[in-house]
Amino acid sequence: MRMIRPAILMAAMLGLLTCAARADTVPEFKGNDTGGIISNGLIGQTDVRALAIDHCARYGKVVKFLGSQNYYGGYVSFACRWVPYGASDRPLRVRY
């Protein structure tokens, strides 16, 4: 009986420690059919404009950039909009 209580406490502490270790991972690019965010860390590595255009073209939409946080840990946000009226073609998908 005396060993059960400390064992339960240790198991709970171990569970809390392992969950907190995975809580700080943040993706550099995340989005869905309505828009998304791109980490500022990708600005020097890839063409973020082409990345956003390609993402929205998968859904048959065009991209509109909404804002940029120009500091460490910031994001560039964008929205995916429907193709404007009068445009007869679907958006092109960027391929390299």
N, C-alpha and C positions, 0 to 999 in steps of 0.2 A: 504494500500500500504506500509506503513512504517513497518508493522509487517511481511510482506511476506519475505523480504530480510533477516532479522535475523533468521526467521524460516528455510529458505533454508540453510543458513550457519550452523545452529545447526544440521540439518538433515545430512548434508555432514560430519560434524565433528564426529557425532555419528557413521556414516557408516565407516569412516576411523578407528575409535578406535576399533570397533568390529572386523574388518578384521585383524588388526594387532595382536589381542589377539590370533588368531588361527594360526598365521604364524610360531610359534616356535615349533610346535609339529613335532618330527622326529621319525619314527618307529625304533625299535631296530633290526628288521630283514626285509630286503626288497630284492626281487629278481624276476627274470623271467627265461625264458628258456636259456638265454646266461650266467647267473651268478647272483651275488648279493653281498650284504654287510651285515655284522653282527656287531652290536655295541660291543665295548669293555666292556660295562656294563653287557653283558650276559656271559662273560668268567667265572666268578666265580659262576654263577648260573646254567648253563646248559653246556652240551658237544657241543661246537660250531662245532666241526668236524662232529659229528653225525647229527647235524642239517643241515649242508651243504650237506652231503652225501644224506640224505633223500630228500632234496629239488631237487637235480639234478636227483635222481632216479625217481622222478615223471615224468620227461621228457625222461627217458630212456638214461640218460647220466651219466658220471662219473665226479667227482669234481677235480679241480686243484686249490690249494690255490695260490693266486697271491701276496698278501702283507698284512702287518699288521702295523697299526699306534699305537704304544704303549704309548699313552698318553690319558688324560681325553678327552672324546668326539671323540676318534678315532674309526676306523672301521677295520675289517678284511674283505678283498675282496677275492672273489673266482670266478672262471669261470666254467661253465658246458660244458664239451667236449663230443663228441661222443665216444662210446665204441671203444677201439683200435681194429685194424684188428686182426683177429685170435681168438678173444674172442667169444665163441659160446653162452654164457649166457648173459642175460640182467642184469644190476646192481640190487642188492638186496635193498629192501626198509627197512629202519630201523624202528622197532616197539618196543615199550616198554610196 
